[in-house]
Amino acid sequence: MLISVVMPVKNAAGTVLKAVQSILQQSINKLELIIIDDHSKDDSLAHIEAIGSPRIKYLSNQGKGIAAALTCIIH
């Protein structure tokens, strides 16, 4: 069974690396991390891309807010 973790992000360059690493280090083998960026204007995406994990799925939310970020994975 695949476990999906959803993490909305907005201007989180200072903390996103630690958060992503913490999630990916869990003992669950079949885990994917869906990161939904709400139009960050800092280096959040660069930090996420630097990890280079195939378990990370990245979506852009175009600045529509946290509620829209969480519902965009449903559509």
CHARMM internal coordinates of N, CA and C (Angstrom, degrees):
IC EDIT
DIST 1 N 1 CA 1.4418
DIST 1 CA 1 C 1.5286
ANGL 1 N 1 CA 1 C 108.94
DIST 1 C 2 N 1.3229
ANGL 1 CA 1 C 2 N 116.23
DIHE 1 N 1 CA 1 C 2 N 135.99
DIST 2 N 2 CA 1.4620
ANGL 1 C 2 N 2 CA 122.28
DIHE 1 CA 1 C 2 N 2 CA 178.71
DIST 2 CA 2 C 1.5272
ANGL 2 N 2 CA 2 C 109.32
DIHE 1 C 2 N 2 CA 2 C -91.79
DIST 2 C 3 N 1.3195
ANGL 2 CA 2 C 3 N 115.97
DIHE 2 N 2 CA 2 C 3 N 130.58
DIST 3 N 3 CA 1.4597
ANGL 2 C 3 N 3 CA 122.80
DIHE 2 CA 2 C 3 N 3 CA 175.26
DIST 3 CA 3 C 1.5203
ANGL 3 N 3 CA 3 C 108.04
DIHE 2 C 3 N 3 CA 3 C -101.41
DIST 3 C 4 N 1.3293
ANGL 3 CA 3 C 4 N 116.77
DIHE 3 N 3 CA 3 C 4 N 128.78
DIST 4 N 4 CA 1.4581
ANGL 3 C 4 N 4 CA 121.89
DIHE 3 CA 3 C 4 N 4 CA 177.70
DIST 4 CA 4 C 1.5205
ANGL 4 N 4 CA 4 C 109.53
DIHE 3 C 4 N 4 CA 4 C -109.38
DIST 4 C 5 N 1.3247
ANGL 4 CA 4 C 5 N 115.67
DIHE 4 N 4 CA 4 C 5 N 128.05
DIST 5 N 5 CA 1.4544
ANGL 4 C 5 N 5 CA 122.12
DIHE 4 CA 4 C 5 N 5 CA 175.13
DIST 5 CA 5 C 1.5178
ANGL 5 N 5 CA 5 C 106.71
DIHE 4 C 5 N 5 CA 5 C -109.15
DIST 5 C 6 N 1.3249
ANGL 5 CA 5 C 6 N 116.79
DIHE 5 N 5 CA 5 C 6 N 127.01
DIST 6 N 6 CA 1.4619
ANGL 5 C 6 N 6 CA 121.92
DIHE 5 CA 5 C 6 N 6 CA -179.05
DIST 6 CA 6 C 1.5260
ANGL 6 N 6 CA 6 C 108.28
DIHE 5 C 6 N 6 CA 6 C -106.39
DIST 6 C 7 N 1.3390
ANGL 6 CA 6 C 7 N 114.74
DIHE 6 N 6 CA 6 C 7 N 128.17
DIST 7 N 7 CA 1.4608
ANGL 6 C 7 N 7 CA 119.73
DIHE 6 CA 6 C 7 N 7 CA -178.89
DIST 7 CA 7 C 1.5309
ANGL 7 N 7 CA 7 C 109.88
DIHE 6 C 7 N 7 CA 7 C -131.75
DIST 7 C 8 N 1.3440
ANGL 7 CA 7 C 8 N 117.57
DIHE 7 N 7 CA 7 C 8 N 107.09
DIST 8 N 8 CA 1.4609
ANGL 7 C 8 N 8 CA 119.18
DIHE 7 CA 7 C 8 N 8 CA 173.25
DIST 8 CA 8 C 1.5280
ANGL 8 N 8 CA 8 C 109.68
DIHE 7 C 8 N 8 CA 8 C -73.90
DIST 8 C 9 N 1.3265
ANGL 8 CA 8 C 9 N 116.25
DIHE 8 N 8 CA 8 C 9 N 143.89
DIST 9 N 9 CA 1.4672
ANGL 8 C 9 N 9 CA 121.86
DIHE 8 CA 8 C 9 N 9 CA -177.08
DIST 9 CA 9 C 1.5289
ANGL 9 N 9 CA 9 C 109.28
DIHE 8 C 9 N 9 CA 9 C -136.25
DIST 9 C 10 N 1.3315
ANGL 9 CA 9 C 10 N 115.76
DIHE 9 N 9 CA 9 C 10 N 137.05
DIST 10 N 10 CA 1.4655
ANGL 9 C 10 N 10 CA 120.43
DIHE 9 CA 9 C 10 N 10 CA 170.81
DIST 10 CA 10 C 1.5224
ANGL 10 N 10 CA 10 C 107.98
DIHE 9 C 10 N 10 CA 10 C -149.36
DIST 10 C 11 N 1.3083
ANGL 10 CA 10 C 11 N 115.51
DIHE 10 N 10 CA 10 C 11 N 117.16
DIST 11 N 11 CA 1.4679
ANGL 10 C 11 N 11 CA 122.42
DIHE 10 CA 10 C 11 N 11 CA 178.45
DIST 11 CA 11 C 1.5317
ANGL 11 N 11 CA 11 C 111.27
DIHE 10 C 11 N 11 CA 11 C 49.23
DIST 11 C 12 N 1.3175
ANGL 11 CA 11 C 12 N 115.66
DIHE 11 N 11 CA 11 C 12 N 55.03
DIST 12 N 12 CA 1.4627
ANGL 11 C 12 N 12 CA 121.22
DIHE 11 CA 11 C 12 N 12 CA -175.43
DIST 12 CA 12 C 1.5270
ANGL 12 N 12 CA 12 C 112.47
DIHE 11 C 12 N 12 CA 12 C -116.26
DIST 12 C 13 N 1.3236
ANGL 12 CA 12 C 13 N 117.17
DIHE 12 N 12 CA 12 C 13 N 29.88
DIST 13 N 13 CA 1.4640
ANGL 12 C 13 N 13 CA 120.49
DIHE 12 CA 12 C 13 N 13 CA -176.20
DIST 13 CA 13 C 1.5239
ANGL 13 N 13 CA 13 C 112.45
DIHE 12 C 13 N 13 CA 13 C -55.42
DIST 13 C 14 N 1.3131
ANGL 13 CA 13 C 14 N 117.69
DIHE 13 N 13 CA 13 C 14 N -32.04
DIST 14 N 14 CA 1.4563
ANGL 13 C 14 N 14 CA 120.89
DIHE 13 CA 13 C 14 N 14 CA -177.38
DIST 14 CA 14 C 1.5186
ANGL 14 N 14 CA 14 C 114.23
DIHE 13 C 14 N 14 CA 14 C -74.99
DIST 14 C 15 N 1.3329
ANGL 14 CA 14 C 15 N 117.35
DIHE 14 N 14 CA 14 C 15 N -20.03
DIST 15 N 15 CA 1.4695
ANGL 14 C 15 N 15 CA 120.06
DIHE 14 CA 14 C 15 N 15 CA -175.16
DIST 15 CA 15 C 1.5201
ANGL 15 N 15 CA 15 C 114.87
DIHE 14 C 15 N 15 CA 15 C -126.25
DIST 15 C 16 N 1.3221
ANGL 15 CA 15 C 16 N 117.83
DIHE 15 N 15 CA 15 C 16 N -15.24
DIST 16 N 16 CA 1.4641
ANGL 15 C 16 N 16 CA 120.25
DIHE 15 CA 15 C 16 N 16 CA -171.83
DIST 16 CA 16 C 1.5260
ANGL 16 N 16 CA 16 C 112.81
DIHE 15 C 16 N 16 CA 16 C -63.83
DIST 16 C 17 N 1.3026
ANGL 16 CA 16 C 17 N 118.69
DIHE 16 N 16 CA 16 C 17 N -37.37
DIST 17 N 17 CA 1.4640
ANGL 16 C 17 N 17 CA 121.31
DIHE 16 CA 16 C 17 N 17 CA -178.81
DIST 17 CA 17 C 1.5249
ANGL 17 N 17 CA 17 C 110.67
DIHE 16 C 17 N 17 CA 17 C -61.07
DIST 17 C 18 N 1.3086
ANGL 17 CA 17 C 18 N 117.13
DIHE 17 N 17 CA 17 C 18 N -48.21
DIST 18 N 18 CA 1.4642
ANGL 17 C 18 N 18 CA 121.58
DIHE 17 CA 17 C 18 N 18 CA -179.67
DIST 18 CA 18 C 1.5269
ANGL 18 N 18 CA 18 C 110.79
DIHE 17 C 18 N 18 CA 18 C -64.01
DIST 18 C 19 N 1.3283
ANGL 18 CA 18 C 19 N 117.00
DIHE 18 N 18 CA 18 C 19 N -40.90
DIST 19 N 19 CA 1.4665
ANGL 18 C 19 N 19 CA 120.77
DIHE 18 CA 18 C 19 N 19 CA 179.90
DIST 19 CA 19 C 1.5247
ANGL 19 N 19 CA 19 C 111.35
DIHE 18 C 19 N 19 CA 19 C -64.40
DIST 19 C 20 N 1.3311
ANGL 19 CA 19 C 20 N 116.89
DIHE 19 N 19 CA 19 C 20 N -45.45
DIST 20 N 20 CA 1.4638
ANGL 19 C 20 N 20 CA 121.20
DIHE 19 CA 19 C 20 N 20 CA -179.69
DIST 20 CA 20 C 1.5280
ANGL 20 N 20 CA 20 C 110.32
DIHE 19 C 20 N 20 CA 20 C -64.41
DIST 20 C 21 N 1.3033
ANGL 20 CA 20 C 21 N 117.69
DIHE 20 N 20 CA 20 C 21 N -45.29
DIST 21 N 21 CA 1.4593
ANGL 20 C 21 N 21 CA 120.98
DIHE 20 CA 20 C 21 N 21 CA 179.09
DIST 21 CA 21 C 1.5217
ANGL 21 N 21 CA 21 C 111.07
DIHE 20 C 21 N 21 CA 21 C -60.37
DIST 21 C 22 N 1.3058
ANGL 21 CA 21 C 22 N 117.55
DIHE 21 N 21 CA 21 C 22 N -40.32
DIST 22 N 22 CA 1.4581
ANGL 21 C 22 N 22 CA 121.60
DIHE 21 CA 21 C 22 N 22 CA 178.95
DIST 22 CA 22 C 1.5305
ANGL 22 N 22 CA 22 C 111.09
DIHE 21 C 22 N 22 CA 22 C -61.55
DIST 22 C 23 N 1.3081
ANGL 22 CA 22 C 23 N 116.37
DIHE 22 N 22 CA 22 C 23 N -43.38
DIST 23 N 23 CA 1.4688
ANGL 22 C 23 N 23 CA 120.38
DIHE 22 CA 22 C 23 N 23 CA 179.67
DIST 23 CA 23 C 1.5261
ANGL 23 N 23 CA 23 C 110.62
DIHE 22 C 23 N 23 CA 23 C -66.76
DIST 23 C 24 N 1.3165
ANGL 23 CA 23 C 24 N 117.48
DIHE 23 N 23 CA 23 C 24 N -45.70
DIST 24 N 24 CA 1.4641
ANGL 23 C 24 N 24 CA 120.69
DIHE 23 CA 23 C 24 N 24 CA -177.22
DIST 24 CA 24 C 1.5248
ANGL 24 N 24 CA 24 C 113.08
DIHE 23 C 24 N 24 CA 24 C -69.86
DIST 24 C 25 N 1.3187
ANGL 24 CA 24 C 25 N 118.73
DIHE 24 N 24 CA 24 C 25 N -18.97
DIST 25 N 25 CA 1.4575
ANGL 24 C 25 N 25 CA 121.95
DIHE 24 CA 24 C 25 N 25 CA 179.63
DIST 25 CA 25 C 1.5285
ANGL 25 N 25 CA 25 C 112.96
DIHE 24 C 25 N 25 CA 25 C -86.19
DIST 25 C 26 N 1.2987
ANGL 25 CA 25 C 26 N 117.74
DIHE 25 N 25 CA 25 C 26 N 2.08
DIST 26 N 26 CA 1.4653
ANGL 25 C 26 N 26 CA 120.15
DIHE 25 CA 25 C 26 N 26 CA 178.44
DIST 26 CA 26 C 1.5248
ANGL 26 N 26 CA 26 C 109.78
DIHE 25 C 26 N 26 CA 26 C -63.79
DIST 26 C 27 N 1.3049
ANGL 26 CA 26 C 27 N 116.82
DIHE 26 N 26 CA 26 C 27 N 157.01
DIST 27 N 27 CA 1.4680
ANGL 26 C 27 N 27 CA 121.62
DIHE 26 CA 26 C 27 N 27 CA -175.41
DIST 27 CA 27 C 1.5252
ANGL 27 N 27 CA 27 C 113.19
DIHE 26 C 27 N 27 CA 27 C -76.95
DIST 27 C 28 N 1.3100
ANGL 27 CA 27 C 28 N 117.74
DIHE 27 N 27 CA 27 C 28 N -4.29
DIST 28 N 28 CA 1.4669
ANGL 27 C 28 N 28 CA 121.38
DIHE 27 CA 27 C 28 N 28 CA 178.75
DIST 28 CA 28 C 1.5220
ANGL 28 N 28 CA 28 C 108.58
DIHE 27 C 28 N 28 CA 28 C -76.27
DIST 28 C 29 N 1.3239
ANGL 28 CA 28 C 29 N 116.78
DIHE 28 N 28 CA 28 C 29 N 122.59
DIST 29 N 29 CA 1.4685
ANGL 28 C 29 N 29 CA 120.70
DIHE 28 CA 28 C 29 N 29 CA -177.95
DIST 29 CA 29 C 1.5210
ANGL 29 N 29 CA 29 C 112.55
DIHE 28 C 29 N 29 CA 29 C -74.77
DIST 29 C 30 N 1.2985
ANGL 29 CA 29 C 30 N 117.60
DIHE 29 N 29 CA 29 C 30 N -42.24
DIST 30 N 30 CA 1.4603
ANGL 29 C 30 N 30 CA 121.29
DIHE 29 CA 29 C 30 N 30 CA -176.92
DIST 30 CA 30 C 1.5237
ANGL 30 N 30 CA 30 C 109.42
DIHE 29 C 30 N 30 CA 30 C -96.57
DIST 30 C 31 N 1.3110
ANGL 30 CA 30 C 31 N 114.72
DIHE 30 N 30 CA 30 C 31 N 79.44
DIST 31 N 31 CA 1.4523
ANGL 30 C 31 N 31 CA 121.73
DIHE 30 CA 30 C 31 N 31 CA -177.13
DIST 31 CA 31 C 1.5200
ANGL 31 N 31 CA 31 C 108.95
DIHE 30 C 31 N 31 CA 31 C -131.28
DIST 31 C 32 N 1.3241
ANGL 31 CA 31 C 32 N 116.20
DIHE 31 N 31 CA 31 C 32 N 134.00
DIST 32 N 32 CA 1.4597
ANGL 31 C 32 N 32 CA 120.65
DIHE 31 CA 31 C 32 N 32 CA 172.53
DIST 32 CA 32 C 1.5217
ANGL 32 N 32 CA 32 C 107.63
DIHE 31 C 32 N 32 CA 32 C -120.23
DIST 32 C 33 N 1.3020
ANGL 32 CA 32 C 33 N 115.36
DIHE 32 N 32 CA 32 C 33 N 148.30
DIST 33 N 33 CA 1.4622
ANGL 32 C 33 N 33 CA 121.87
DIHE 32 CA 32 C 33 N 33 CA 178.70
DIST 33 CA 33 C 1.5172
ANGL 33 N 33 CA 33 C 107.84
DIHE 32 C 33 N 33 CA 33 C -114.72
DIST 33 C 34 N 1.3113
ANGL 33 CA 33 C 34 N 116.03
DIHE 33 N 33 CA 33 C 34 N 117.16
DIST 34 N 34 CA 1.4618
ANGL 33 C 34 N 34 CA 121.74
DIHE 33 CA 33 C 34 N 34 CA 177.97
DIST 34 CA 34 C 1.5189
ANGL 34 N 34 CA 34 C 107.03
DIHE 33 C 34 N 34 CA 34 C -101.02
DIST 34 C 35 N 1.3198
ANGL 34 CA 34 C 35 N 115.92
DIHE 34 N 34 CA 34 C 35 N 112.27
DIST 35 N 35 CA 1.4610
ANGL 34 C 35 N 35 CA 121.66
DIHE 34 CA 34 C 35 N 35 CA 179.69
DIST 35 CA 35 C 1.5198
ANGL 35 N 35 CA 35 C 108.01
DIHE 34 C 35 N 35 CA 35 C -103.24
DIST 35 C 36 N 1.3213
ANGL 35 CA 35 C 36 N 115.38
DIHE 35 N 35 CA 35 C 36 N 124.52
DIST 36 N 36 CA 1.4601
ANGL 35 C 36 N 36 CA 120.92
DIHE 35 CA 35 C 36 N 36 CA 179.83
DIST 36 CA 36 C 1.5221
ANGL 36 N 36 CA 36 C 107.69
DIHE 35 C 36 N 36 CA 36 C -113.29
DIST 36 C 37 N 1.3087
ANGL 36 CA 36 C 37 N 115.42
DIHE 36 N 36 CA 36 C 37 N 110.56
DIST 37 N 37 CA 1.4592
ANGL 36 C 37 N 37 CA 121.38
DIHE 36 CA 36 C 37 N 37 CA -177.57
DIST 37 CA 37 C 1.5244
ANGL 37 N 37 CA 37 C 110.03
DIHE 36 C 37 N 37 CA 37 C -89.34
DIST 37 C 38 N 1.3226
ANGL 37 CA 37 C 38 N 116.05
DIHE 37 N 37 CA 37 C 38 N 127.96
DIST 38 N 38 CA 1.4638
ANGL 37 C 38 N 38 CA 122.06
DIHE 37 CA 37 C 38 N 38 CA -179.92
DIST 38 CA 38 C 1.5251
ANGL 38 N 38 CA 38 C 110.42
DIHE 37 C 38 N 38 CA 38 C -96.47
DIST 38 C 39 N 1.3264
ANGL 38 CA 38 C 39 N 115.14
DIHE 38 N 38 CA 38 C 39 N 56.75
DIST 39 N 39 CA 1.4698
ANGL 38 C 39 N 39 CA 123.21
DIHE 38 CA 38 C 39 N 39 CA 175.09
DIST 39 CA 39 C 1.5352
ANGL 39 N 39 CA 39 C 112.50
DIHE 38 C 39 N 39 CA 39 C 62.39
DIST 39 C 40 N 1.3315
ANGL 39 CA 39 C 40 N 115.55
DIHE 39 N 39 CA 39 C 40 N 52.39
DIST 40 N 40 CA 1.4657
ANGL 39 C 40 N 40 CA 120.70
DIHE 39 CA 39 C 40 N 40 CA 177.84
DIST 40 CA 40 C 1.5153
ANGL 40 N 40 CA 40 C 110.78
DIHE 39 C 40 N 40 CA 40 C -60.75
DIST 40 C 41 N 1.3243
ANGL 40 CA 40 C 41 N 115.54
DIHE 40 N 40 CA 40 C 41 N 144.12
DIST 41 N 41 CA 1.4651
ANGL 40 C 41 N 41 CA 121.04
DIHE 40 CA 40 C 41 N 41 CA 178.72
DIST 41 CA 41 C 1.5156
ANGL 41 N 41 CA 41 C 111.00
DIHE 40 C 41 N 41 CA 41 C -113.27
DIST 41 C 42 N 1.3282
ANGL 41 CA 41 C 42 N 116.26
DIHE 41 N 41 CA 41 C 42 N 16.04
DIST 42 N 42 CA 1.4612
ANGL 41 C 42 N 42 CA 120.80
DIHE 41 CA 41 C 42 N 42 CA 176.93
DIST 42 CA 42 C 1.5377
ANGL 42 N 42 CA 42 C 108.51
DIHE 41 C 42 N 42 CA 42 C -117.02
DIST 42 C 43 N 1.3073
ANGL 42 CA 42 C 43 N 117.82
DIHE 42 N 42 CA 42 C 43 N -157.26
DIST 43 N 43 CA 1.4625
ANGL 42 C 43 N 43 CA 121.86
DIHE 42 CA 42 C 43 N 43 CA -176.76
DIST 43 CA 43 C 1.5258
ANGL 43 N 43 CA 43 C 113.29
DIHE 42 C 43 N 43 CA 43 C -94.20
DIST 43 C 44 N 1.3135
ANGL 43 CA 43 C 44 N 118.28
DIHE 43 N 43 CA 43 C 44 N 25.76
DIST 44 N 44 CA 1.4649
ANGL 43 C 44 N 44 CA 120.86
DIHE 43 CA 43 C 44 N 44 CA -178.96
DIST 44 CA 44 C 1.5268
ANGL 44 N 44 CA 44 C 111.84
DIHE 43 C 44 N 44 CA 44 C -55.26
DIST 44 C 45 N 1.3253
ANGL 44 CA 44 C 45 N 117.23
DIHE 44 N 44 CA 44 C 45 N -48.61
DIST 45 N 45 CA 1.4655
ANGL 44 C 45 N 45 CA 120.76
DIHE 44 CA 44 C 45 N 45 CA -178.34
DIST 45 CA 45 C 1.5217
ANGL 45 N 45 CA 45 C 111.30
DIHE 44 C 45 N 45 CA 45 C -61.86
DIST 45 C 46 N 1.3018
ANGL 45 CA 45 C 46 N 118.14
DIHE 45 N 45 CA 45 C 46 N -40.85
DIST 46 N 46 CA 1.4717
ANGL 45 C 46 N 46 CA 120.94
DIHE 45 CA 45 C 46 N 46 CA 179.31
DIST 46 CA 46 C 1.5275
ANGL 46 N 46 CA 46 C 111.20
DIHE 45 C 46 N 46 CA 46 C -60.75
DIST 46 C 47 N 1.3257
ANGL 46 CA 46 C 47 N 116.64
DIHE 46 N 46 CA 46 C 47 N -40.01
DIST 47 N 47 CA 1.4671
ANGL 46 C 47 N 47 CA 120.54
DIHE 46 CA 46 C 47 N 47 CA 178.32
DIST 47 CA 47 C 1.5242
ANGL 47 N 47 CA 47 C 110.88
DIHE 46 C 47 N 47 CA 47 C -65.93
DIST 47 C 48 N 1.3217
ANGL 47 CA 47 C 48 N 116.73
DIHE 47 N 47 CA 47 C 48 N -40.11
DIST 48 N 48 CA 1.4620
ANGL 47 C 48 N 48 CA 121.61
DIHE 47 CA 47 C 48 N 48 CA 179.09
DIST 48 CA 48 C 1.5210
ANGL 48 N 48 CA 48 C 110.50
DIHE 47 C 48 N 48 CA 48 C -66.34
DIST 48 C 49 N 1.3238
ANGL 48 CA 48 C 49 N 116.88
DIHE 48 N 48 CA 48 C 49 N -46.48
DIST 49 N 49 CA 1.4636
ANGL 48 C 49 N 49 CA 121.00
DIHE 48 CA 48 C 49 N 49 CA -179.87
DIST 49 CA 49 C 1.5229
ANGL 49 N 49 CA 49 C 112.24
DIHE 48 C 49 N 49 CA 49 C -64.00
DIST 49 C 50 N 1.3219
ANGL 49 CA 49 C 50 N 117.71
DIHE 49 N 49 CA 49 C 50 N -31.64
DIST 50 N 50 CA 1.4627
ANGL 49 C 50 N 50 CA 121.74
DIHE 49 CA 49 C 50 N 50 CA -178.81
DIST 50 CA 50 C 1.5289
ANGL 50 N 50 CA 50 C 111.65
DIHE 49 C 50 N 50 CA 50 C -64.67
DIST 50 C 51 N 1.3109
ANGL 50 CA 50 C 51 N 117.59
DIHE 50 N 50 CA 50 C 51 N -25.11
DIST 51 N 51 CA 1.4668
ANGL 50 C 51 N 51 CA 121.02
DIHE 50 CA 50 C 51 N 51 CA 178.85
DIST 51 CA 51 C 1.5221
ANGL 51 N 51 CA 51 C 110.07
DIHE 50 C 51 N 51 CA 51 C -67.42
DIST 51 C 52 N 1.3135
ANGL 51 CA 51 C 52 N 117.03
DIHE 51 N 51 CA 51 C 52 N -39.69
DIST 52 N 52 CA 1.4611
ANGL 51 C 52 N 52 CA 121.60
DIHE 51 CA 51 C 52 N 52 CA 174.05
DIST 52 CA 52 C 1.5203
ANGL 52 N 52 CA 52 C 115.40
DIHE 51 C 52 N 52 CA 52 C 66.83
DIST 52 C 53 N 1.3125
ANGL 52 CA 52 C 53 N 117.63
DIHE 52 N 52 CA 52 C 53 N 31.13
DIST 53 N 53 CA 1.4574
ANGL 52 C 53 N 53 CA 120.05
DIHE 52 CA 52 C 53 N 53 CA -179.61
DIST 53 CA 53 C 1.5203
ANGL 53 N 53 CA 53 C 111.11
DIHE 52 C 53 N 53 CA 53 C -91.49
DIST 53 C 54 N 1.3321
ANGL 53 CA 53 C 54 N 117.01
DIHE 53 N 53 CA 53 C 54 N 132.94
DIST 54 N 54 CA 1.4697
ANGL 53 C 54 N 54 CA 119.40
DIHE 53 CA 53 C 54 N 54 CA 176.31
DIST 54 CA 54 C 1.5338
ANGL 54 N 54 CA 54 C 112.11
DIHE 53 C 54 N 54 CA 54 C -70.22
DIST 54 C 55 N 1.3158
ANGL 54 CA 54 C 55 N 116.98
DIHE 54 N 54 CA 54 C 55 N -10.30
DIST 55 N 55 CA 1.4686
ANGL 54 C 55 N 55 CA 120.29
DIHE 54 CA 54 C 55 N 55 CA 179.14
DIST 55 CA 55 C 1.5229
ANGL 55 N 55 CA 55 C 112.04
DIHE 54 C 55 N 55 CA 55 C -82.27
DIST 55 C 56 N 1.3409
ANGL 55 CA 55 C 56 N 117.42
DIHE 55 N 55 CA 55 C 56 N -6.67
DIST 56 N 56 CA 1.4650
ANGL 55 C 56 N 56 CA 121.14
DIHE 55 CA 55 C 56 N 56 CA 179.44
DIST 56 CA 56 C 1.5230
ANGL 56 N 56 CA 56 C 109.52
DIHE 55 C 56 N 56 CA 56 C -94.34
DIST 56 C 57 N 1.3254
ANGL 56 CA 56 C 57 N 114.79
DIHE 56 N 56 CA 56 C 57 N 126.97
DIST 57 N 57 CA 1.4631
ANGL 56 C 57 N 57 CA 122.14
DIHE 56 CA 56 C 57 N 57 CA 172.24
DIST 57 CA 57 C 1.5208
ANGL 57 N 57 CA 57 C 106.06
DIHE 56 C 57 N 57 CA 57 C -110.84
DIST 57 C 58 N 1.3255
ANGL 57 CA 57 C 58 N 116.80
DIHE 57 N 57 CA 57 C 58 N 130.57
DIST 58 N 58 CA 1.4639
ANGL 57 C 58 N 58 CA 121.21
DIHE 57 CA 57 C 58 N 58 CA -175.17
DIST 58 CA 58 C 1.5213
ANGL 58 N 58 CA 58 C 109.66
DIHE 57 C 58 N 58 CA 58 C -116.60
DIST 58 C 59 N 1.3178
ANGL 58 CA 58 C 59 N 116.00
DIHE 58 N 58 CA 58 C 59 N 128.20
DIST 59 N 59 CA 1.4561
ANGL 58 C 59 N 59 CA 122.24
DIHE 58 CA 58 C 59 N 59 CA 176.31
DIST 59 CA 59 C 1.5147
ANGL 59 N 59 CA 59 C 109.13
DIHE 58 C 59 N 59 CA 59 C -124.87
DIST 59 C 60 N 1.3257
ANGL 59 CA 59 C 60 N 116.84
DIHE 59 N 59 CA 59 C 60 N 146.32
DIST 60 N 60 CA 1.4569
ANGL 59 C 60 N 60 CA 121.52
DIHE 59 CA 59 C 60 N 60 CA 176.43
DIST 60 CA 60 C 1.5186
ANGL 60 N 60 CA 60 C 108.77
DIHE 59 C 60 N 60 CA 60 C -105.99
DIST 60 C 61 N 1.3289
ANGL 60 CA 60 C 61 N 115.36
DIHE 60 N 60 CA 60 C 61 N 135.55
DIST 61 N 61 CA 1.4576
ANGL 60 C 61 N 61 CA 121.44
DIHE 60 CA 60 C 61 N 61 CA -176.26
DIST 61 CA 61 C 1.5277
ANGL 61 N 61 CA 61 C 113.16
DIHE 60 C 61 N 61 CA 61 C -103.34
DIST 61 C 62 N 1.3129
ANGL 61 CA 61 C 62 N 118.10
DIHE 61 N 61 CA 61 C 62 N -3.65
DIST 62 N 62 CA 1.4677
ANGL 61 C 62 N 62 CA 122.91
DIHE 61 CA 61 C 62 N 62 CA 175.99
DIST 62 CA 62 C 1.5236
ANGL 62 N 62 CA 62 C 114.69
DIHE 61 C 62 N 62 CA 62 C 58.65
DIST 62 C 63 N 1.3353
ANGL 62 CA 62 C 63 N 118.61
DIHE 62 N 62 CA 62 C 63 N 31.57
DIST 63 N 63 CA 1.4537
ANGL 62 C 63 N 63 CA 121.65
DIHE 62 CA 62 C 63 N 63 CA 173.50
DIST 63 CA 63 C 1.5089
ANGL 63 N 63 CA 63 C 115.74
DIHE 62 C 63 N 63 CA 63 C 73.07
DIST 63 C 64 N 1.3211
ANGL 63 CA 63 C 64 N 117.44
DIHE 63 N 63 CA 63 C 64 N 32.44
DIST 64 N 64 CA 1.4627
ANGL 63 C 64 N 64 CA 120.73
DIHE 63 CA 63 C 64 N 64 CA -177.77
DIST 64 CA 64 C 1.5248
ANGL 64 N 64 CA 64 C 113.71
DIHE 63 C 64 N 64 CA 64 C -92.54
DIST 64 C 65 N 1.3311
ANGL 64 CA 64 C 65 N 118.13
DIHE 64 N 64 CA 64 C 65 N -2.30
DIST 65 N 65 CA 1.4581
ANGL 64 C 65 N 65 CA 120.81
DIHE 64 CA 64 C 65 N 65 CA 178.22
DIST 65 CA 65 C 1.5131
ANGL 65 N 65 CA 65 C 113.91
DIHE 64 C 65 N 65 CA 65 C 101.80
DIST 65 C 66 N 1.3267
ANGL 65 CA 65 C 66 N 115.29
DIHE 65 N 65 CA 65 C 66 N 166.70
DIST 66 N 66 CA 1.4667
ANGL 65 C 66 N 66 CA 121.70
DIHE 65 CA 65 C 66 N 66 CA -174.42
DIST 66 CA 66 C 1.5272
ANGL 66 N 66 CA 66 C 112.55
DIHE 65 C 66 N 66 CA 66 C -65.25
DIST 66 C 67 N 1.3282
ANGL 66 CA 66 C 67 N 118.17
DIHE 66 N 66 CA 66 C 67 N -40.38
DIST 67 N 67 CA 1.4688
ANGL 66 C 67 N 67 CA 119.96
DIHE 66 CA 66 C 67 N 67 CA -179.55
DIST 67 CA 67 C 1.5256
ANGL 67 N 67 CA 67 C 110.58
DIHE 66 C 67 N 67 CA 67 C -62.63
DIST 67 C 68 N 1.3138
ANGL 67 CA 67 C 68 N 117.09
DIHE 67 N 67 CA 67 C 68 N -43.44
DIST 68 N 68 CA 1.4611
ANGL 67 C 68 N 68 CA 120.60
DIHE 67 CA 67 C 68 N 68 CA 178.23
DIST 68 CA 68 C 1.5209
ANGL 68 N 68 CA 68 C 110.97
DIHE 67 C 68 N 68 CA 68 C -67.44
DIST 68 C 69 N 1.3183
ANGL 68 CA 68 C 69 N 116.90
DIHE 68 N 68 CA 68 C 69 N -33.94
DIST 69 N 69 CA 1.4592
ANGL 68 C 69 N 69 CA 120.50
DIHE 68 CA 68 C 69 N 69 CA 178.39
DIST 69 CA 69 C 1.5212
ANGL 69 N 69 CA 69 C 110.53
DIHE 68 C 69 N 69 CA 69 C -61.41
DIST 69 C 70 N 1.3132
ANGL 69 CA 69 C 70 N 116.52
DIHE 69 N 69 CA 69 C 70 N -42.43
DIST 70 N 70 CA 1.4551
ANGL 69 C 70 N 70 CA 119.77
DIHE 69 CA 69 C 70 N 70 CA -179.12
DIST 70 CA 70 C 1.5177
ANGL 70 N 70 CA 70 C 112.76
DIHE 69 C 70 N 70 CA 70 C -74.57
DIST 70 C 71 N 1.3140
ANGL 70 CA 70 C 71 N 118.70
DIHE 70 N 70 CA 70 C 71 N -27.40
DIST 71 N 71 CA 1.4556
ANGL 70 C 71 N 71 CA 119.83
DIHE 70 CA 70 C 71 N 71 CA 179.30
DIST 71 CA 71 C 1.5126
ANGL 71 N 71 CA 71 C 112.86
DIHE 70 C 71 N 71 CA 71 C -87.57
DIST 71 C 72 N 1.3174
ANGL 71 CA 71 C 72 N 119.12
DIHE 71 N 71 CA 71 C 72 N -13.90
DIST 72 N 72 CA 1.4707
ANGL 71 C 72 N 72 CA 119.98
DIHE 71 CA 71 C 72 N 72 CA -177.05
DIST 72 CA 72 C 1.5276
ANGL 72 N 72 CA 72 C 112.23
DIHE 71 C 72 N 72 CA 72 C -68.74
DIST 72 C 73 N 1.3238
ANGL 72 CA 72 C 73 N 118.85
DIHE 72 N 72 CA 72 C 73 N -19.79
DIST 73 N 73 CA 1.4641
ANGL 72 C 73 N 73 CA 119.19
DIHE 72 CA 72 C 73 N 73 CA 178.34
DIST 73 CA 73 C 1.5190
ANGL 73 N 73 CA 73 C 111.14
DIHE 72 C 73 N 73 CA 73 C -78.74
DIST 73 C 74 N 1.3165
ANGL 73 CA 73 C 74 N 117.78
DIHE 73 N 73 CA 73 C 74 N -15.06
DIST 74 N 74 CA 1.4632
ANGL 73 C 74 N 74 CA 121.62
DIHE 73 CA 73 C 74 N 74 CA -179.61
DIST 74 CA 74 C 1.5261
ANGL 74 N 74 CA 74 C 110.58
DIHE 73 C 74 N 74 CA 74 C -79.51
DIST 74 C 75 N 1.2977
ANGL 74 CA 74 C 75 N 116.73
DIHE 74 N 74 CA 74 C 75 N -33.47
DIST 75 N 75 CA 1.4714
ANGL 74 C 75 N 75 CA 121.23
DIHE 74 CA 74 C 75 N 75 CA -175.32
DIST 75 CA 75 C 1.4899
ANGL 75 N 75 CA 75 C 112.44
DIHE 74 C 75 N 75 CA 75 C -82.59
END
COOR INIT
IC SEED 1 N 1 CA 1 C
IC BUILD
